[in-house]
Amino acid sequence: MAEMLPTTEILTRISKNSLKNPNETFTRVFRYMLRPDIWFLAYKNLYANNGASTKGINNDTADGFSEKTISNIIKSLENGEFCPTPVRRTYIAKKSSDKKRPLGIPTFTDKLVQEVLRMVLEAIYEPVFMDCSHGFRPNRSCNTALKSLRLKFTGAKWFVEGDIRGCFDNIDHSVLIRLLNQKIKDERLIQLIYKFLKAGYMEDWTYHRTYSGTPQGGIFSPVLANIYLHELDKFIVNLKNEFDKPSAELYTVEYRKAQWQTVKARKAIKNCDPNNKIQKKQFIKEMKSVRSVQLKTPCKSQTDKKIQYIRYADDFIIAVNGSREDCVEIKNKLSLFISSALKMQLSEEKTLITHSSNYARFLGYDVCIRRNAKVKPKKGGITVRTLNNKVELLIPIKDKLNKFLFNKGIVYQKKDGTLFSTHRTSLIRLSDLEIVSTYNSELRGICNYYSLASNYCQLRYFAYLMEYSCLKTLAAKHNSYISKIINKFQNGKGEWGIPYETKQGPKRCYFAKYSDCKSGKDYTDKITKAAIIYGFSRNTLEERIKAKVCELCGKTNADHYEIHHIHKVKDLKGKADWERAMISKRRKTMVLCRNCHHKIHNQ
């Protein structure tokens, strides 16, 4: 009997087929959800997340996972009896305003099912999605969108900033199911997705139905949103094909005249008598003069029409080479398509038409096109306008960084408007190492994100305020002064850091340097969960469960083995045997027999 292929290998084949044949439809894909090996992989993808220990409306978490759990889920799916549980709704603050964003917390079983669904859907749709889409996709991030923008938006005249009002909450279920049916001809899979869409949510112990939107906090919600907004990508690409027109003439008449004068001057220098130095100097002087005029003359005729488009989730920006009237027409067409085809609304207050000499806001950056006639020498002594018409990405200091500093209580503002760093009361109870690590993670996170900015050097003052706030927090903790803190933690080389012990010996945690983040070459948030890049071998978690050995007592004849899962290894005190075993292995999971697992929870 032939050995059954791993499900990951089958999903990889599906991805390759979808890449070769974008219009291909897929049937009988639900059966891949009934294979046990994909559920071990789903658990492996989820258990390390902080939310794995967070409860939904019941006590179901990553703890207690076992082969029996898998068989129960597969049996309920096969019989059509699986019914998603309503999510527990909570609220988190929005960064851009004082409003709060609703967040749903599913049960862990629902997370597992959604993760398997995500792998199947991603294998089918990921090869079909366009290059202009960057949100919630493997090997893509905000930085890949910004790098693409910097490359493609060169010479743009206008920006159309787009934003869909309440995108994820207003996805029409009937439209989404219709789009899924176009590519997936498997009623059982579509029905399962529909159940999740209609599962509803619990708030203050009251059940609420869901009539639109993707599952709140769902694992596969980003994939569903990308499937939905892929229609917008296709619409704009078709609009681009209709709108784009080549330039009638590449250069302006004035530039061609200035260029011809430069060519004539160079020919005169080349053909002049080498012995007549006075004449040669005169020709060189004339060449420099006409070359200077050429470099100040507008080059591009701007008679072409062109659209470039970048999208990250529901936030998108369009660069237009054309008139403002063209931009208004494009905006109207977008609004009509989004309302009629997608059953959503374009946010009028956030969808702006901006001239490229002014700043447009996209993914936390200010974007504009340089109008800069400065010249730089290239190889061979040729001078060119390297900055003119190039995209410039800038950090919005006041809107983003200053707001962050005030919200975190890192600074306060004096009467003259200057910022003054202060200590953070909320961190005083932490250890010295935790205080410095907190500041370091915040500083590195912001500096890494804004590493593409042209005004990156302005982060120097931001880093200064962060460092002195950190020192003042340490001083407040020890009831001391900044100078004494620096002297206490100095390494003798002009730097200060918190000493700590490791197995390799003593080390120091130094305060992060903002300049180190500028040299980062890889800006991509690498997500290795895509089915197309899964390994074909069985993962270690599956091997540990199927070995049927209790990792605490060593029992091999138990009837049932399950996973004991903890939130963080650092929370363990090391008092019990199982705690010491998990600390030594540095794992959040341990395979236990049911007897040992019950003993741990009864403690």
LUMBA-560529 format. One line per 5 residues: number of its first residue (from 1); their letters; for each residue x, y, z of C-alpha. Coordinates in steps of 0.1 Angstrom, whole numbers, plus 5000, padded with zeros to 4 digits. Example, Ala and Ser with C-alpha at 12.3 -4.5 7.8 and 13.67 -1.06 7.14 Angstrom:
1	as	5123:4955:5078 | 5137:4989:5071
This chain:
1	maeml	5000:5000:5000 | 5014:5034:4990 | 5023:5058:5018 | 4999:5088:5021 | 5015:5121:5011
6	pttei	5018:5148:5038 | 4991:5174:5035 | 5017:5202:5033 | 5030:5186:5001 | 4995:5185:4986
11	ltris	4990:5222:4995 | 5022:5231:4979 | 5011:5213:4947 | 4978:5233:4949 | 4998:5265:4952
16	knslk	5019:5256:4921 | 4988:5248:4901 | 4972:5281:4911 | 5003:5299:4901 | 5004:5283:4867
21	npnet	4967:5285:4861 | 4952:5316:4878 | 4917:5309:4865 | 4917:5273:4877 | 4889:5262:4901
26	ftrvf	4895:5238:4929 | 4872:5210:4940 | 4872:5185:4970 | 4896:5206:4991 | 4876:5200:5023
31	rymlr	4890:5165:5025 | 4924:5179:5033 | 4910:5192:5066 | 4902:5156:5076 | 4939:5146:5077
36	pdiwf	4955:5145:5112 | 4989:5158:5102 | 4977:5193:5092 | 4962:5197:5127 | 4995:5191:5144
41	laykn	5010:5218:5121 | 4981:5242:5130 | 4988:5237:5167 | 5025:5243:5162 | 5017:5276:5145
46	lyann	4994:5287:5173 | 5007:5275:5206 | 5037:5299:5208 | 5015:5329:5204 | 5005:5349:5235
51	gastk	4968:5345:5227 | 4971:5307:5230 | 4964:5309:5267 | 4937:5335:5264 | 4902:5322:5270
56	ginnd	4872:5328:5247 | 4837:5324:5261 | 4847:5291:5277 | 4879:5276:5293 | 4892:5261:5260
61	tadgf	4929:5270:5255 | 4961:5254:5240 | 4965:5234:5272 | 4952:5198:5269 | 4957:5194:5232
66	sekti	4960:5157:5222 | 4954:5132:5194 | 4919:5127:5209 | 4913:5165:5204 | 4922:5161:5167
71	sniik	4900:5130:5162 | 4870:5148:5178 | 4874:5179:5156 | 4878:5158:5125 | 4848:5136:5134
76	sleng	4826:5167:5139 | 4838:5182:5106 | 4832:5150:5087 | 4797:5146:5101 | 4789:5183:5094
81	efcpt	4782:5187:5132 | 4810:5213:5138 | 4795:5246:5149 | 4818:5276:5157 | 4814:5292:5191
86	pvrrt	4806:5329:5193 | 4836:5350:5201 | 4842:5369:5233 | 4842:5406:5224 | 4866:5431:5240
91	yiakk	4878:5465:5230 | 4913:5479:5223 | 4923:5516:5219 | 4929:5529:5184 | 4963:5545:5178
96	ssdkk	4949:5572:5155 | 4921:5584:5177 | 4904:5582:5212 | 4880:5556:5198 | 4882:5519:5206
101	rplgi	4884:5490:5181 | 4862:5459:5188 | 4883:5427:5191 | 4869:5392:5192 | 4886:5363:5210
106	ptftd	4876:5329:5197 | 4880:5296:5216 | 4912:5277:5209 | 4893:5249:5190 | 4879:5276:5167
111	klvqe	4914:5290:5162 | 4927:5256:5152 | 4900:5252:5126 | 4905:5287:5113 | 4943:5281:5111
116	vlrmv	4937:5250:5089 | 4912:5269:5068 | 4938:5297:5065 | 4964:5273:5052 | 4940:5258:5026
121	leaiy	4928:5292:5014 | 4963:5307:5013 | 4975:5278:4992 | 4948:5285:4966 | 4947:5323:4966
126	epvfm	4982:5335:4975 | 4997:5328:4940 | 4967:5347:4925 | 4970:5379:4945 | 4987:5408:4928
131	dcshg	5020:5424:4935 | 5003:5457:4945 | 4988:5440:4976 | 5011:5439:5006 | 4988:5435:5037
136	frpnr	4988:5402:5057 | 5007:5382:5032 | 5038:5360:5035 | 5071:5378:5030 | 5053:5412:5027
141	scnta	5049:5440:5051 | 5045:5478:5055 | 5081:5482:5045 | 5078:5462:5013 | 5048:5484:5004
146	lkslr	5069:5515:5011 | 5099:5503:4991 | 5076:5494:4962 | 5061:5529:4964 | 5095:5546:4965
151	lkftg	5104:5527:4933 | 5072:5530:4913 | 5059:5565:4922 | 5088:5584:4906 | 5077:5615:4888
156	akwfv	5041:5613:4900 | 5021:5645:4898 | 4991:5637:4921 | 4983:5613:4949 | 4949:5598:4956
161	egdir	4949:5586:4992 | 4922:5559:4996 | 4905:5545:5027 | 4875:5523:5030 | 4852:5531:5058
166	gcfdn	4850:5503:5084 | 4863:5478:5058 | 4866:5447:5079 | 4833:5453:5098 | 4814:5459:5065
171	idhsv	4824:5430:5043 | 4792:5417:5027 | 4788:5380:5034 | 4769:5373:5003 | 4795:5390:4981
176	lirll	4823:5372:4999 | 4806:5337:4994 | 4800:5345:4957 | 4837:5354:4953 | 4848:5322:4970
181	nqkik	4824:5301:4949 | 4841:5314:4917 | 4874:5296:4926 | 4864:5269:4951 | 4837:5244:4941
186	derli	4834:5226:4974 | 4801:5231:4992 | 4814:5217:5026 | 4843:5241:5028 | 4821:5271:5018
191	qliyk	4795:5261:5043 | 4821:5259:5071 | 4834:5294:5062 | 4798:5306:5062 | 4792:5292:5097
196	flkag	4822:5312:5110 | 4809:5344:5093 | 4776:5340:5111 | 4789:5327:5145 | 4782:5360:5163
201	ymedw	4798:5374:5194 | 4792:5376:5232 | 4794:5410:5249 | 4784:5414:5286 | 4770:5378:5284
206	tyhrt	4746:5388:5257 | 4746:5371:5223 | 4748:5393:5192 | 4744:5381:5156 | 4768:5391:5129
211	ysgtp	4753:5404:5096 | 4785:5416:5079 | 4823:5416:5084 | 4848:5389:5088 | 4851:5370:5122
216	qggif	4863:5393:5148 | 4899:5384:5158 | 4898:5354:5134 | 4929:5337:5123 | 4917:5335:5087
221	spvla	4900:5369:5086 | 4930:5386:5068 | 4929:5360:5040 | 4892:5365:5036 | 4897:5403:5035
226	niylh	4924:5400:5008 | 4901:5377:4988 | 4875:5404:4990 | 4898:5434:4982 | 4915:5414:4954
231	eldkf	4884:5426:4933 | 4895:5462:4940 | 4930:5454:4929 | 4917:5439:4896 | 4894:5469:4891
236	ivnlk	4923:5494:4895 | 4946:5474:4872 | 4919:5475:4845 | 4914:5512:4851 | 4952:5516:4847
241	nefdk	4952:5498:4814 | 4925:5521:4801 | 4940:5553:4816 | 4977:5548:4807 | 4989:5566:4776
246	psael	5025:5570:4764 | 5040:5605:4761 | 5037:5622:4727 | 5072:5635:4732 | 5097:5625:4758
251	ytvey	5114:5659:4765 | 5102:5695:4764 | 5111:5718:4736 | 5132:5740:4759 | 5151:5710:4772
256	rkaqw	5159:5697:4737 | 5172:5731:4727 | 5194:5733:4759 | 5206:5697:4753 | 5215:5705:4717
261	qtvka	5235:5735:4728 | 5254:5713:4752 | 5262:5687:4725 | 5274:5715:4702 | 5297:5729:4729
266	rkaik	5312:5695:4735 | 5318:5690:4698 | 5335:5724:4697 | 5358:5714:4725 | 5366:5681:4708
271	ncdpn	5373:5696:4674 | 5393:5727:4686 | 5430:5731:4680 | 5447:5714:4710 | 5476:5739:4708
276	nkiqk	5452:5769:4712 | 5447:5768:4750 | 5429:5801:4751 | 5402:5790:4726 | 5398:5757:4744
281	kqfik	5393:5775:4778 | 5366:5796:4761 | 5348:5766:4747 | 5349:5749:4781 | 5335:5780:4797
286	emksv	5307:5781:4772 | 5300:5743:4777 | 5297:5748:4814 | 5273:5777:4809 | 5250:5759:4785
291	rsvql	5252:5727:4807 | 5241:5748:4837 | 5211:5760:4817 | 5202:5725:4807 | 5203:5713:4843
296	ktpck	5179:5740:4853 | 5154:5734:4825 | 5125:5710:4831 | 5132:5678:4813 | 5100:5656:4812
301	sqtdk	5073:5668:4788 | 5046:5655:4812 | 5022:5647:4783 | 5019:5610:4793 | 4992:5595:4815
306	kiqyi	4999:5569:4841 | 4985:5553:4872 | 5005:5534:4899 | 4988:5517:4929 | 4998:5502:4962
311	ryadd	4975:5487:4988 | 4981:5475:5024 | 4949:5459:5038 | 4922:5486:5033 | 4946:5515:5031
316	fiiav	4957:5523:4995 | 4974:5551:4976 | 4973:5559:4938 | 4999:5579:4920 | 4985:5597:4890
321	ngsre	5004:5614:4861 | 4977:5636:4847 | 4954:5665:4857 | 4934:5671:4889 | 4903:5664:4869
326	dcvei	4916:5629:4861 | 4921:5623:4898 | 4885:5634:4906 | 4872:5611:4879 | 4893:5582:4892
331	knkls	4880:5589:4928 | 4844:5589:4915 | 4849:5556:4896 | 4865:5541:4928 | 4836:5552:4949
336	lfiss	4810:5538:4925 | 4828:5505:4922 | 4833:5501:4960 | 4796:5509:4967 | 4781:5488:4939
341	alkmq	4804:5458:4936 | 4818:5455:4971 | 4788:5470:4990 | 4811:5493:5011 | 4818:5530:5012
346	lseek	4849:5550:5004 | 4857:5573:5034 | 4853:5609:5020 | 4872:5625:5048 | 4902:5602:5044
351	tlith	4902:5598:5006 | 4921:5629:4996 | 4936:5643:4963 | 4970:5657:4971 | 4995:5674:4948
356	ssnya	5028:5655:4949 | 5047:5686:4960 | 5027:5684:4993 | 5027:5655:5018 | 5003:5626:5015
361	rflgy	5001:5602:5045 | 5005:5564:5039 | 5013:5538:5065 | 5026:5563:5090 | 5050:5581:5065
366	dvcir	5047:5614:5048 | 5051:5609:5011 | 5060:5636:4985 | 5079:5640:4952 | 5111:5660:4954
371	rnakv	5114:5691:4932 | 5151:5694:4936 | 5175:5708:4909 | 5207:5698:4929 | 5232:5679:4908
376	kpkkg	5256:5652:4918 | 5286:5639:4899 | 5285:5604:4885 | 5312:5582:4869 | 5330:5598:4840
381	gitvr	5325:5633:4855 | 5289:5637:4843 | 5266:5657:4866 | 5229:5647:4869 | 5199:5657:4889
386	tlnnk	5196:5626:4910 | 5170:5638:4934 | 5146:5655:4911 | 5111:5638:4907 | 5122:5611:4932
391	velli	5099:5599:4960 | 5108:5612:4995 | 5096:5593:5026 | 5096:5614:5058 | 5088:5608:5095
396	pikdk	5058:5629:5107 | 5076:5639:5139 | 5047:5659:5155 | 5019:5635:5145 | 5036:5602:5153
401	lnkfl	5067:5605:5175 | 5055:5634:5198 | 5022:5617:5202 | 5039:5584:5212 | 5061:5603:5237
406	fnkgi	5031:5620:5254 | 5009:5589:5254 | 5036:5568:5271 | 5044:5596:5296 | 5080:5598:5285
411	vyqkk	5080:5636:5282 | 5060:5667:5292 | 5058:5700:5275 | 5072:5732:5290 | 5055:5766:5286
416	dgtlf	5079:5776:5258 | 5069:5745:5239 | 5101:5724:5244 | 5099:5688:5255 | 5114:5676:5287
421	sthrt	5119:5639:5295 | 5105:5625:5328 | 5103:5592:5346 | 5076:5566:5339 | 5058:5557:5371
426	slirl	5042:5526:5355 | 5077:5510:5351 | 5092:5517:5385 | 5081:5484:5400 | 5100:5464:5372
431	sdlei	5136:5453:5376 | 5164:5474:5361 | 5169:5450:5333 | 5132:5450:5324 | 5131:5488:5324
436	vstyn	5160:5491:5300 | 5146:5463:5278 | 5112:5480:5276 | 5128:5513:5264 | 5151:5494:5240
441	selrg	5122:5475:5224 | 5102:5507:5219 | 5131:5526:5205 | 5142:5499:5182 | 5107:5492:5170
446	icnyy	5101:5529:5159 | 5136:5533:5145 | 5134:5501:5125 | 5101:5510:5111 | 5112:5545:5100
451	slasn	5146:5533:5087 | 5134:5542:5051 | 5129:5579:5060 | 5150:5606:5045 | 5149:5626:5077
456	ycqlr	5160:5596:5098 | 5186:5617:5116 | 5158:5636:5134 | 5154:5605:5155 | 5185:5615:5174
461	yfayl	5165:5639:5196 | 5138:5612:5200 | 5165:5587:5212 | 5179:5613:5236 | 5145:5619:5252
466	meysc	5140:5581:5255 | 5174:5575:5271 | 5170:5603:5297 | 5135:5591:5305 | 5150:5557:5311
471	lktla	5177:5571:5334 | 5151:5591:5353 | 5129:5560:5357 | 5159:5541:5371 | 5168:5571:5394
476	akhns	5132:5572:5407 | 5133:5535:5413 | 5165:5537:5434 | 5157:5571:5449 | 5189:5585:5434
481	yiski	5202:5609:5407 | 5209:5604:5370 | 5247:5610:5375 | 5248:5583:5402 | 5229:5558:5380
486	inkfq	5253:5564:5351 | 5283:5559:5374 | 5268:5528:5389 | 5262:5511:5356 | 5292:5524:5336
491	ngkge	5314:5499:5319 | 5346:5520:5320 | 5344:5528:5283 | 5319:5557:5284 | 5288:5535:5280
496	wgipy	5263:5524:5306 | 5243:5491:5308 | 5226:5468:5332 | 5247:5438:5342 | 5231:5404:5343
501	etkqg	5242:5368:5345 | 5239:5341:5319 | 5252:5305:5315 | 5280:5319:5294 | 5289:5344:5321
506	pkrcy	5282:5380:5330 | 5268:5403:5303 | 5254:5439:5300 | 5222:5452:5285 | 5232:5485:5270
511	fakys	5207:5512:5259 | 5199:5509:5222 | 5215:5532:5197 | 5191:5546:5171 | 5218:5547:5145
516	dcksg	5222:5509:5145 | 5187:5505:5131 | 5194:5525:5100 | 5218:5499:5086 | 5191:5471:5085
521	kdytd	5189:5456:5050 | 5159:5433:5054 | 5127:5452:5062 | 5104:5423:5055 | 5083:5407:5083
526	kitka	5090:5372:5073 | 5060:5350:5078 | 5069:5313:5073 | 5033:5299:5077 | 5025:5299:5039
531	aiiyg	5017:5265:5026 | 5039:5270:4997 | 5070:5270:5019 | 5061:5244:5045 | 5085:5215:5050
536	fsrnt	5072:5181:5040 | 5085:5163:5071 | 5065:5156:5103 | 5071:5184:5129 | 5086:5176:5163
541	leeri	5054:5183:5182 | 5036:5155:5163 | 5065:5132:5169 | 5065:5139:5206 | 5028:5132:5210
546	kakvc	5029:5100:5188 | 5059:5087:5208 | 5035:5081:5237 | 5060:5088:5264 | 5051:5110:5294
551	elcgk	5079:5136:5295 | 5075:5140:5333 | 5071:5105:5347 | 5083:5085:5317 | 5051:5063:5315
556	tnadh	5047:5046:5281 | 5015:5025:5287 | 4990:5053:5294 | 4957:5054:5275 | 4959:5091:5267
561	yeihh	4986:5117:5262 | 4980:5154:5260 | 4999:5187:5259 | 5005:5208:5289 | 5008:5245:5278
566	ihkvk	5019:5275:5297 | 5018:5312:5288 | 5055:5321:5293 | 5085:5301:5305 | 5098:5331:5325
571	dlkgk	5067:5329:5347 | 5077:5296:5361 | 5093:5296:5396 | 5110:5263:5394 | 5095:5249:5426
576	adwer	5077:5218:5412 | 5094:5190:5392 | 5073:5198:5361 | 5084:5235:5363 | 5121:5226:5365
581	amisk	5117:5202:5336 | 5101:5229:5314 | 5127:5255:5324 | 5155:5232:5316 | 5140:5224:5281
586	rrktm	5130:5260:5275 | 5096:5249:5261 | 5061:5262:5266 | 5047:5227:5260 | 5052:5193:5276
591	vlcrn	5036:5160:5266 | 5021:5143:5297 | 5000:5114:5305 | 4965:5123:5318 | 4974:5114:5354
596	chhki	5004:5138:5355 | 4984:5165:5337 | 4956:5163:5363 | 4981:5165:5391 | 4996:5197:5378
601	hnq	4962:5214:5375 | 4951:5202:5409 | 4981:5218:5424
